[in-house]
Amino acid sequence: MNIQKLRLQRGWSQQQLAELSGLSARTIQRLENGQPASTESLKSLASVFEIDFSTLTSEQNMSTHSNSQQDEQLALAKVRKIKGFYYHLVQYVVVISVLAVINLIMHPSNLWFFWPAFGWGVAILAHAAATFEFIPFFGAKWERKQVEKQLGRPL
């Protein structure tokens, strides 16, 4: 269990835990936000919570490992979104170019290929806005903030 869960199970505030463990309230805040703890801090917390020291140390190692895995997965998802956008853009250029050539050969006086170019171009712009986060509420930061808010975690 993480420190915040252990603290909340006992109904303690961060200040109360700080006083019981001999740590500062700021240290408790940092630890609950996922920053690494010193061995002495973990020993103090383990004695206050009356659990084995190894439980807290193994948990901290797992959370550090899972955070790096999570960061890697987020980066991979971002790269895939960018790749998908460029694939979409190449399709747009190829298809609209073919339509333009057909239009200019068959009916040069009536330039109808502008209509699909315009419609699809709007879709490309929306895809770019979502991929490169031009609009804040399309981005991963906004999503993460909303998830944290829903879970009642500090931002």
Backbone as ProteinMPNN parsed JSONL, in Angstrom:
{"seq_chain_A": "MNIQKLRLQRGWSQQQLAELSGLSARTIQRLENGQPASTESLKSLASVFEIDFSTLTSEQNMSTHSNSQQDEQLALAKVRKIKGFYYHLVQYVVVISVLAVINLIMHPSNLWFFWPAFGWGVAILAHAAATFEFIPFFGAKWERKQVEKQLGRPL", "coords_chain_A": {"N_chain_A": [[0.844, -1.188, 0.0], [0.391, 2.293, -0.631], [1.81, 5.26, 0.877], [-0.019, 7.343, 1.227], [-2.5, 5.99, 1.138], [-2.261, 4.329, 3.385], [-2.131, 6.264, 5.372], [-4.636, 7.548, 5.092], [-6.345, 5.433, 5.674], [-6.082, 5.258, 8.376], [-7.147, 7.609, 9.106], [-5.664, 9.92, 9.41], [-4.245, 13.188, 9.14], [-1.911, 14.8, 6.907], [-0.236, 16.355, 8.443], [-0.544, 15.232, 10.987], [0.565, 12.688, 10.56], [3.15, 13.479, 9.988], [3.967, 14.515, 12.478], [3.8, 12.203, 14.089], [5.698, 10.563, 12.88], [8.005, 11.992, 12.946], [8.886, 13.369, 10.79], [8.874, 16.056, 8.352], [5.937, 17.908, 7.355], [6.038, 18.663, 4.731], [7.796, 16.771, 3.662], [6.206, 14.491, 3.86], [4.21, 15.205, 2.034], [5.719, 15.29, -0.345], [6.496, 12.594, -0.547], [4.01, 11.348, -0.833], [3.36, 12.289, -3.299], [4.892, 10.789, -4.921], [7.663, 11.054, -4.989], [11.006, 9.874, -4.398], [11.937, 8.261, -1.293], [14.084, 8.598, 1.549], [16.04, 6.083, 3.249], [15.893, 6.341, 6.014], [13.551, 7.864, 6.327], [11.649, 6.061, 5.349], [11.938, 4.024, 7.248], [11.011, 5.322, 9.549], [8.335, 5.798, 8.839], [7.445, 3.177, 8.459], [7.573, 2.198, 11.064], [5.663, 3.815, 12.329], [3.333, 3.096, 10.969], [3.299, 0.51, 11.677], [4.264, -1.638, 10.13], [6.263, -3.875, 8.116], [9.487, -2.795, 7.214], [10.524, -3.568, 4.735], [8.263, -3.833, 3.188], [7.484, -1.218, 2.524], [9.789, -0.382, 1.135], [9.958, -2.17, -1.043], [7.601, -1.553, -2.295], [8.04, 1.098, -3.01], [10.098, 0.776, -4.884], [8.697, -0.688, -6.829], [6.766, 1.218, -7.591], [8.358, 3.199, -8.703], [9.421, 1.781, -10.85], [7.043, 1.149, -12.226], [6.183, 3.718, -12.852], [8.135, 4.516, -14.701], [7.643, 2.676, -16.711], [5.065, 3.423, -17.354], [5.509, 6.025, -18.303], [7.014, 5.387, -20.556], [5.104, 3.996, -22.059], [3.258, 6.054, -22.501], [4.821, 7.779, -24.063], [5.257, 6.142, -26.285], [2.621, 5.872, -27.215], [2.138, 8.519, -27.937], [3.981, 8.862, -30.044], [2.89, 7.038, -31.846], [0.455, 8.307, -32.384], [1.39, 10.579, -33.731], [2.602, 9.371, -35.937], [0.33, 8.242, -37.133], [-1.019, 10.595, -37.838], [0.726, 11.674, -39.809], [0.564, 9.66, -41.721], [-2.118, 9.926, -42.452], [-1.983, 12.505, -43.538], [-0.313, 12.084, -45.789], [-1.953, 10.378, -47.282], [-4.009, 12.179, -47.869], [-2.679, 14.125, -49.478], [-1.892, 12.53, -51.696], [-4.377, 11.482, -52.694], [-5.898, 13.827, -53.179], [-4.235, 15.04, -55.037], [-4.399, 13.212, -57.19], [-7.146, 13.474, -57.723], [-7.133, 16.162, -58.535], [-5.583, 16.074, -60.875], [-7.204, 14.401, -62.48], [-9.485, 16.033, -62.608], [-8.446, 18.349, -63.909], [-7.718, 17.29, -66.376], [-10.109, 16.203, -67.41], [-12.252, 18.135, -67.032], [-11.33, 21.047, -67.219], [-12.421, 23.587, -66.951], [-14.226, 23.556, -64.874], [-13.565, 23.453, -61.676], [-13.869, 21.176, -59.567], [-12.487, 19.624, -57.734], [-11.64, 21.085, -55.586], [-13.591, 21.061, -53.608], [-13.676, 18.427, -52.272], [-11.044, 18.624, -51.37], [-11.131, 20.792, -49.643], [-13.018, 19.906, -47.66], [-11.815, 17.531, -46.656], [-9.443, 18.663, -45.9], [-10.178, 20.216, -43.669], [-10.696, 18.147, -41.887], [-8.097, 17.134, -41.676], [-6.836, 19.285, -40.39], [-8.196, 19.208, -37.921], [-7.301, 16.722, -37.03], [-4.576, 17.273, -36.79], [-4.689, 19.207, -34.745], [-5.534, 17.634, -32.606], [-3.447, 15.763, -32.453], [-1.051, 17.255, -32.099], [-1.723, 18.794, -29.991], [-2.811, 21.461, -30.105], [-5.099, 22.587, -29.161], [-5.976, 22.902, -25.864], [-7.785, 21.069, -24.445], [-7.729, 18.784, -25.936], [-5.505, 17.434, -25.331], [-3.115, 15.192, -23.697], [-2.275, 16.054, -21.2], [-4.462, 17.494, -20.194], [-6.348, 15.422, -20.084], [-5.126, 13.73, -18.189], [-5.171, 15.41, -15.97], [-7.933, 15.621, -15.55], [-8.546, 12.955, -14.929], [-7.12, 12.635, -12.537], [-8.527, 14.471, -11.015], [-11.068, 13.265, -10.933], [-10.437, 10.991, -9.498], [-9.9, 12.079, -7.097], [-7.377, 12.845, -6.357], [-4.537, 14.843, -5.377], [-3.613, 17.602, -7.439]], "CA_chain_A": [[0.0, 0.0, 0.0], [1.21, 3.488, -0.62], [1.793, 6.017, 2.129], [-1.271, 8.089, 1.334], [-3.577, 5.053, 1.484], [-2.067, 3.932, 4.782], [-2.478, 7.426, 6.206], [-6.081, 7.775, 5.025], [-7.005, 4.324, 6.376], [-6.051, 5.553, 9.809], [-7.839, 8.875, 9.325], [-4.699, 10.94, 9.811], [-3.867, 14.231, 8.192], [-0.466, 14.777, 6.621], [0.428, 16.976, 9.598], [-0.526, 14.241, 12.07], [1.562, 11.672, 10.203], [4.468, 14.107, 10.135], [4.281, 14.585, 13.909], [3.997, 10.85, 14.603], [6.896, 9.941, 12.299], [9.181, 12.849, 13.128], [9.238, 13.957, 9.493], [8.155, 17.303, 8.1], [4.72, 17.763, 6.549], [6.462, 18.795, 3.326], [8.352, 15.47, 3.273], [5.053, 13.604, 3.657], [3.596, 15.616, 0.763], [6.579, 14.841, -1.447], [6.43, 11.136, -0.639], [2.696, 10.986, -1.361], [3.35, 12.662, -4.719], [5.683, 9.821, -5.67], [9.107, 11.277, -4.966], [11.674, 8.818, -3.631], [12.163, 8.514, 0.132], [15.334, 8.076, 2.102], [15.879, 4.885, 4.071], [15.465, 6.766, 7.356], [12.131, 8.258, 6.25], [10.856, 4.835, 5.217], [11.963, 3.321, 8.538], [10.11, 6.059, 10.448], [6.958, 5.55, 8.413], [7.135, 1.766, 8.709], [7.309, 2.014, 12.495], [4.401, 4.48, 12.655], [2.242, 2.286, 10.414], [3.468, -0.827, 12.248], [4.443, -2.612, 9.048], [7.656, -4.212, 7.863], [10.237, -1.824, 6.406], [10.69, -4.082, 3.372], [7.012, -3.596, 2.464], [7.55, 0.133, 1.949], [10.88, -0.25, 0.16], [9.618, -2.884, -2.278], [6.526, -0.783, -2.929], [8.631, 2.276, -3.638], [10.803, 0.31, -6.084], [7.693, -1.037, -7.831], [6.127, 2.425, -8.116], [9.331, 3.849, -9.575], [9.479, 0.983, -12.074], [5.785, 1.292, -12.955], [6.144, 5.075, -13.398], [8.952, 4.57, -15.914], [6.906, 1.917, -17.728], [3.93, 4.248, -17.756], [6.06, 7.101, -19.127], [7.391, 4.793, -21.833], [3.874, 3.713, -22.783], [2.712, 7.34, -22.948], [5.66, 8.264, -25.166], [4.976, 5.29, -27.438], [1.295, 6.249, -27.718], [2.287, 9.833, -28.591], [4.661, 8.625, -31.32], [1.922, 6.386, -32.737], [-0.49, 9.329, -32.828], [2.078, 11.411, -34.723], [2.737, 8.537, -37.132], [-1.001, 8.17, -37.725], [-1.31, 11.879, -38.477], [1.506, 11.795, -41.049], [-0.02, 8.706, -42.664], [-3.336, 10.585, -42.911], [-1.578, 13.637, -44.378], [0.18, 11.543, -47.058], [-3.146, 9.935, -48.015], [-4.676, 13.393, -48.338], [-1.908, 14.708, -50.583], [-1.95, 11.631, -52.85], [-5.735, 11.409, -53.244], [-6.288, 15.137, -53.721], [-3.434, 15.232, -56.257], [-5.014, 12.396, -58.235], [-8.403, 14.131, -58.086], [-6.819, 17.396, -59.263], [-5.149, 15.691, -62.227], [-8.4, 13.943, -63.195], [-10.327, 17.204, -62.848], [-7.827, 19.236, -64.892], [-7.719, 16.626, -67.681], [-11.476, 15.978, -67.886], [-13.074, 19.352, -67.023], [-10.488, 22.132, -66.697], [-13.182, 24.818, -66.691], [-14.99, 23.365, -63.637], [-12.614, 22.926, -60.681], [-14.63, 20.563, -58.485], [-11.632, 18.919, -56.76], [-11.452, 21.938, -54.404], [-14.562, 20.708, -52.566], [-13.151, 17.381, -51.376], [-9.798, 19.104, -50.758], [-11.517, 21.642, -48.512], [-13.633, 19.085, -46.61], [-10.808, 16.655, -46.061], [-8.461, 19.556, -45.274], [-10.689, 20.542, -42.333], [-10.453, 16.952, -41.072], [-6.644, 17.088, -41.427], [-6.548, 20.298, -39.364], [-8.69, 18.69, -36.638], [-6.388, 15.644, -36.645], [-3.34, 17.931, -36.349], [-4.963, 19.834, -33.447], [-5.57, 16.574, -31.59], [-2.143, 15.103, -32.364], [-0.011, 18.154, -31.594], [-2.301, 19.457, -28.821], [-2.982, 22.898, -30.298], [-6.223, 22.96, -28.313], [-5.618, 22.254, -24.598], [-8.602, 19.955, -23.987], [-7.486, 17.593, -26.746], [-4.212, 16.886, -24.96], [-2.938, 14.195, -22.644], [-2.175, 16.739, -19.905], [-5.819, 17.781, -19.754], [-6.959, 14.142, -19.726], [-4.515, 13.273, -16.939], [-5.672, 16.295, -14.923], [-9.324, 15.246, -15.297], [-8.534, 11.661, -14.257], [-6.692, 12.886, -11.159], [-9.644, 15.156, -10.347], [-12.106, 12.262, -10.711], [-9.968, 10.07, -8.467], [-9.735, 12.822, -5.86], [-5.961, 12.985, -6.016], [-4.055, 16.218, -5.503], [-3.087, 17.891, -8.772]], "C_chain_A": [[0.883, 1.244, 0.0], [0.962, 4.296, 0.652], [0.472, 6.756, 2.311], [-2.427, 7.174, 1.727], [-3.473, 4.625, 2.949], [-2.491, 5.059, 5.73], [-3.987, 7.62, 6.248], [-6.865, 6.667, 5.721], [-7.072, 4.583, 7.871], [-6.726, 6.882, 10.143], [-6.922, 10.0, 9.773], [-4.543, 11.995, 8.725], [-2.374, 14.096, 7.912], [0.316, 15.344, 7.804], [0.519, 15.984, 10.749], [0.515, 13.156, 11.794], [2.968, 12.23, 10.376], [4.882, 14.136, 11.599], [4.584, 13.199, 14.48], [5.311, 10.235, 14.121], [8.162, 10.754, 12.529], [9.684, 13.444, 11.824], [8.491, 15.275, 9.335], [6.914, 17.014, 7.259], [5.059, 17.849, 5.064], [7.05, 17.472, 2.818], [7.219, 14.48, 3.008], [4.376, 13.934, 2.332], [4.408, 15.107, -0.423], [6.497, 13.327, -1.638], [5.09, 10.68, -1.225], [2.561, 11.349, -2.84], [4.287, 11.797, -5.549], [7.176, 10.061, -5.707], [9.767, 10.219, -4.084], [11.95, 9.246, -2.183], [13.509, 7.962, 0.556], [15.018, 6.85, 2.952], [15.365, 5.256, 5.459], [13.997, 7.167, 7.375], [11.243, 7.025, 6.167], [10.819, 4.048, 6.523], [11.015, 3.991, 9.527], [8.655, 5.771, 10.109], [6.544, 4.108, 8.694], [6.83, 1.541, 10.193], [5.992, 2.675, 12.902], [3.216, 3.645, 12.17], [2.251, 0.85, 10.933], [3.47, -1.899, 11.153], [5.931, -2.832, 8.854], [8.289, -3.175, 6.931], [10.342, -2.281, 4.96], [9.426, -3.888, 2.535], [7.042, -2.233, 1.79], [8.647, 0.25, 0.9], [10.55, -0.97, -1.124], [8.525, -2.147, -3.026], [7.091, 0.433, -3.646], [9.383, 1.883, -4.907], [9.819, -0.04, -7.194], [7.055, 0.209, -8.42], [7.076, 3.184, -9.02], [9.409, 3.118, -10.905], [8.208, 1.162, -12.894], [5.652, 2.694, -13.536], [6.96, 5.164, -14.675], [8.288, 3.791, -17.035], [5.742, 2.745, -18.251], [4.397, 5.4, -18.649], [6.431, 6.584, -20.511], [6.157, 4.502, -22.683], [3.229, 4.991, -23.307], [3.501, 7.887, -24.128], [5.4, 7.461, -26.433], [3.62, 5.633, -28.052], [1.358, 7.582, -28.453], [2.941, 9.673, -29.959], [3.709, 7.96, -32.316], [0.876, 7.372, -33.246], [0.132, 10.205, -33.91], [2.235, 10.647, -36.029], [1.402, 8.433, -37.865], [-1.383, 9.462, -38.434], [-0.556, 12.002, -39.8], [1.004, 10.829, -42.119], [-1.286, 9.314, -43.278], [-3.003, 11.733, -43.869], [-1.087, 13.166, -45.752], [-1.0, 11.052, -47.898], [-3.865, 11.127, -48.635], [-3.976, 13.961, -49.57], [-2.024, 13.838, -51.838], [-3.339, 11.657, -53.485], [-6.153, 12.742, -53.858], [-5.489, 15.439, -54.988], [-4.02, 14.451, -57.42], [-6.337, 13.03, -58.691], [-8.165, 15.404, -58.898], [-6.411, 17.079, -60.695], [-6.353, 15.249, -63.056], [-9.275, 15.14, -63.562], [-9.751, 18.092, -63.946], [-7.782, 18.627, -66.287], [-9.139, 16.574, -68.248], [-12.291, 17.273, -68.028], [-12.266, 20.527, -66.469], [-11.267, 23.412, -66.378], [-13.972, 24.742, -65.377], [-14.086, 22.69, -62.602], [-13.352, 22.386, -59.449], [-13.75, 19.909, -57.425], [-11.363, 19.763, -55.517], [-12.398, 21.562, -53.271], [-14.083, 19.549, -51.69], [-11.843, 17.81, -50.698], [-10.111, 19.959, -49.527], [-12.073, 20.798, -47.359], [-12.634, 18.207, -45.892], [-9.731, 17.488, -45.362], [-8.879, 19.972, -43.873], [-10.454, 19.356, -41.387], [-8.965, 16.813, -40.727], [-6.263, 18.088, -40.336], [-7.021, 19.833, -37.983], [-7.775, 17.578, -36.119], [-5.071, 16.232, -36.124], [-3.528, 18.563, -34.968], [-4.965, 18.792, -32.334], [-4.192, 15.96, -31.375], [-1.101, 15.991, -31.688], [-0.513, 19.052, -30.467], [-2.326, 20.974, -28.956], [-4.092, 23.425, -29.396], [-6.053, 22.188, -27.003], [-6.466, 21.044, -24.217], [-8.553, 18.743, -24.903], [-6.267, 16.833, -26.233], [-4.221, 15.905, -23.806], [-2.852, 14.855, -21.265], [-3.554, 17.03, -19.341], [-6.508, 16.495, -19.301], [-6.438, 13.657, -18.379], [-5.045, 14.102, -15.762], [-7.104, 15.93, -14.553], [-9.413, 13.903, -14.575], [-8.15, 11.836, -12.791], [-7.814, 13.56, -10.368], [-10.744, 14.156, -10.013], [-11.731, 11.286, -9.588], [-9.755, 10.754, -7.125], [-8.303, 12.955, -5.409], [-5.548, 14.44, -6.134], [-3.4, 16.427, -6.874], [-1.662, 18.35, -8.735]], "O_chain_A": [[1.979, 1.243, 0.559], [0.018, 4.035, 1.398], [-0.085, 6.792, 3.408], [-3.25, 7.546, 2.563], [-4.476, 4.566, 3.661], [-3.129, 4.82, 6.755], [-4.557, 7.832, 7.319], [-7.925, 6.921, 6.293], [-8.017, 4.169, 8.542], [-6.863, 7.241, 11.313], [-7.363, 10.933, 10.445], [-4.695, 11.71, 7.537], [-1.667, 13.364, 8.603], [1.403, 14.863, 8.125], [1.55, 15.904, 11.417], [1.257, 12.756, 12.691], [3.866, 11.536, 10.852], [6.025, 13.817, 11.927], [5.519, 13.041, 15.265], [5.959, 9.484, 14.85], [9.269, 10.255, 12.326], [10.796, 13.969, 11.769], [7.576, 15.57, 10.104], [6.848, 16.011, 6.547], [4.435, 17.18, 4.24], [6.824, 17.097, 1.667], [7.27, 13.718, 2.041], [4.007, 13.028, 1.585], [3.857, 14.564, -1.38], [6.435, 12.842, -2.768], [5.042, 9.74, -2.018], [1.734, 10.775, -3.548], [4.461, 12.038, -6.743], [7.894, 9.336, -6.395], [9.157, 9.727, -3.135], [12.165, 10.423, -1.894], [14.006, 6.986, -0.006], [13.868, 6.616, 3.324], [14.507, 4.57, 6.014], [13.276, 6.852, 8.322], [10.211, 6.949, 6.832], [9.79, 3.469, 6.871], [10.297, 3.311, 10.26], [7.841, 5.527, 10.999], [5.418, 3.853, 9.12], [5.926, 0.777, 10.532], [5.275, 2.137, 13.747], [2.217, 3.505, 12.876], [1.333, 0.074, 10.666], [2.779, -2.913, 11.243], [6.756, -2.073, 9.362], [7.662, -2.741, 5.964], [10.257, -1.459, 4.048], [9.503, -3.79, 1.311], [6.671, -2.103, 0.624], [8.456, 0.913, -0.12], [10.827, -0.449, -2.204], [8.523, -2.119, -4.256], [6.671, 0.759, -4.756], [9.307, 2.595, -5.908], [10.061, 0.267, -8.361], [6.821, 0.265, -9.627], [6.64, 3.762, -10.016], [9.457, 3.744, -11.964], [8.272, 1.31, -14.114], [5.068, 2.857, -14.608], [6.538, 5.81, -15.634], [8.36, 4.198, -18.194], [5.47, 2.761, -19.452], [3.745, 5.712, -19.645], [6.195, 7.254, -21.517], [6.165, 4.735, -23.892], [2.712, 5.015, -24.424], [2.92, 8.399, -25.084], [5.329, 8.023, -27.526], [3.487, 5.679, -29.275], [0.702, 7.756, -29.48], [2.499, 10.285, -30.931], [3.725, 8.289, -33.502], [0.454, 7.292, -34.4], [-0.526, 10.536, -34.896], [2.027, 11.205, -37.106], [1.359, 8.529, -39.092], [-1.997, 9.435, -39.501], [-1.143, 12.396, -40.809], [1.022, 11.159, -43.305], [-1.495, 9.223, -44.488], [-3.668, 11.907, -44.891], [-1.41, 13.782, -46.767], [-1.037, 11.291, -49.105], [-4.278, 11.079, -49.794], [-4.617, 14.241, -50.583], [-2.233, 14.363, -52.931], [-3.458, 11.837, -54.697], [-6.71, 12.766, -54.956], [-6.024, 16.037, -55.922], [-4.125, 14.98, -58.527], [-6.614, 13.113, -59.888], [-8.907, 15.692, -59.837], [-6.852, 17.75, -61.628], [-6.507, 15.67, -64.202], [-9.749, 15.245, -64.693], [-10.487, 18.543, -64.823], [-7.805, 19.355, -67.279], [-9.351, 16.865, -69.425], [-12.95, 17.475, -69.048], [-12.51, 20.954, -65.34], [-10.791, 24.237, -65.598], [-14.348, 25.779, -64.83], [-13.873, 21.479, -62.662], [-13.444, 23.059, -58.423], [-14.222, 19.661, -56.315], [-10.911, 19.236, -54.501], [-12.054, 21.722, -52.1], [-14.084, 19.679, -50.466], [-11.57, 17.4, -49.57], [-9.438, 19.858, -48.501], [-11.649, 20.956, -46.214], [-12.612, 18.15, -44.662], [-9.173, 17.064, -44.35], [-8.038, 20.074, -42.98], [-10.063, 19.54, -40.235], [-8.618, 16.42, -39.614], [-5.458, 17.775, -39.458], [-6.327, 20.04, -36.988], [-7.505, 17.498, -34.92], [-4.518, 15.748, -35.136], [-2.643, 18.474, -34.117], [-4.454, 19.044, -31.243], [-3.81, 15.669, -30.241], [-0.36, 15.54, -30.815], [0.19, 19.967, -30.039], [-1.917, 21.692, -28.044], [-4.038, 24.562, -28.926], [-5.993, 20.958, -27.016], [-5.918, 20.066, -23.707], [-9.267, 17.768, -24.669], [-6.022, 15.703, -26.656], [-5.186, 15.801, -23.049], [-3.304, 14.282, -20.274], [-3.795, 16.839, -18.149], [-7.171, 16.472, -18.264], [-7.213, 13.224, -17.526], [-5.331, 13.562, -14.694], [-7.457, 15.928, -13.374], [-10.264, 13.727, -13.702], [-8.779, 11.255, -11.906], [-8.024, 13.256, -9.194], [-11.297, 14.197, -8.914], [-12.587, 10.822, -8.835], [-9.462, 10.093, -6.128], [-8.033, 13.154, -4.225], [-6.142, 15.194, -6.906], [-2.723, 15.54, -7.394], [-1.078, 18.633, -9.781]]}, "name": "protein", "num_of_chains": 1, "seq": "MNIQKLRLQRGWSQQQLAELSGLSARTIQRLENGQPASTESLKSLASVFEIDFSTLTSEQNMSTHSNSQQDEQLALAKVRKIKGFYYHLVQYVVVISVLAVINLIMHPSNLWFFWPAFGWGVAILAHAAATFEFIPFFGAKWERKQVEKQLGRPL"}
